[in-house]
Amino acid sequence: MKKCISILVVLATIIACSTASQNIANNDNASNKKQSDTIRIANDSLEYEVIIIDNGFNYWLASRAFPRNYHSLSFLENKNQQYVTEWNIRVLQPNRYDPNLYEMRIDYQPQIHYGYEVNYLIYNYMIYFQNTYKQKLAGYVPVR
């Protein structure tokens, strides 16, 4: 009987230690998610910078967004121009639209070639923003 109890105690200790180490690993992964929620793209030659800071966007981008090259560059540029135009209109009307959602103007100029990656991130952020905050900027919004 003493052998059974001592074996159970050893097994319980081993299980408790392994569970604690898994919880520590899970907490490390959660803190990495929070730290990586900032996406920054910069191009010094064109003097532009895109910084996206929104909790959950990086996870949403990895798990729910259409993959890169799903949409053409011209599609992304067209949609971004529509979304950014409406966004900037809402920034200028803080009495009508929530100023906590529309804090800053986006300086997106259609005559500048930003490249696929920048347009991809802006487009997907706009989709994420509209679905997350129940907003509709322009036209059909894919539910992802």
N, C-alpha and C positions, 0 to 999 in steps of 0.2 A: 504494500500500500504506500509505503514511504517512497518507493521508487517511482510509482505512478504520479504521486504528487510532485516530486522533484522534476520529473520529466515534463509535466504540465507547466510548472513554473518556468522552466528553461524555454519551452516552446512559446509561452506567453510573452516572455522577455524578448525573444527573437522577433516575434510578430510585432510587438510594440515598437521595437527599434526600427524595423523595416518600414512600418507605417509612418513613423516620424520622419524618416529620411525622404519618403515619397512626398509628404506634405511640404517639406522644405524645398524640394525640387519644384513642386507645383507653384509655390509662392514665388520662386525665382522666375519662372516662366511668366507669371502674371505681372511682375514688376517690369520684365522686359517688354511686355505688350504696352504698358503705360508709357515707358520711355520711348518706344518706337512709334508713338502716335503722331510724331511730327515728321512731315515729309518736306524736304527742301530740294529744290532744283535751281541751279544758278548757271548763267552763261555770261561771263564777264565781257565777251566781245560784243554782245547785243545789249548789255547792261540791263538785264531783267533777272528777276528772282521770283520763284513761286514757293511760298511757304504755306503748307496746309497743316493747321493745328486743330484737330477735332478728335476727341476721345472716341475711339471705335472705328474711325475711317480706315486706318491701316488694316485692321482685321476684316472690315467689310470689303475692302479692295482685294484682299487675298482670297476671300471666301465666296463672295457673291458677284463681283463685277465680271463683265464679259472679258475674255482674255484679250491680251494685246493682239492687234491686227485683225480683230473681229470686225471693227468698223474702219472705213477708209479715212485717210487724213482729211479729205475734203468734207466728209460727213461730220467729223469731230469739230473742224473749224467752223462750219455752218451752225451746228448746235451750240457751240461755245459762244459764238457771237450773239445768238438769240438769248441764251441764258444770262450772259454777262450784261447785256443791255438792260434786261428786265431787273437784274440784281441792282445795277447802278441807279435805276429809276427808284427802286425801293429804298436805297440808301438815302436818297434825297428827300424822302417822305417819312421821317421818323414818327410823325403823329398818326400816320395811317398804318405803317408796318412796324413790327417789333424791332426797335433799334438794337436789342440784344442779339437778334439774328443777323441783321444787316448792319454790321459795324463799320466796315470799310469799303470804299469804292475799289473796284477791280479795274486796273488799267490794262485792258486787253485790246490791242490794236490789230485789226484784221489784215492790214497791209504788211505786218511783220510776220516772217516765217519762224514760228517758235519750235517747230519740229513735232514729231509724232508723240514723244513721251510727255511733253508739257501739255499738249492738247488732250491726250488720253487721261492724264491725271485731273485736269480741270473738268473735263466732261464727267468723269466718274465721281468727282466730288459733288458736282451739281446734282447728279442722280441721287447720290447718298444723302445730300442735304434735303432734297425735296421729299424723299421717302421717310427720312428720319424725323423731320420737323413738320411734316404734313403741309408742305408748301407746293405751289404749282407756279413755276416761272414762265414756261412757254410750251405750248403744245403737249403732245403725249409724253408721259413720264413712265419709262419702263419700271415695273415693280420687280425688284431683284432682292 
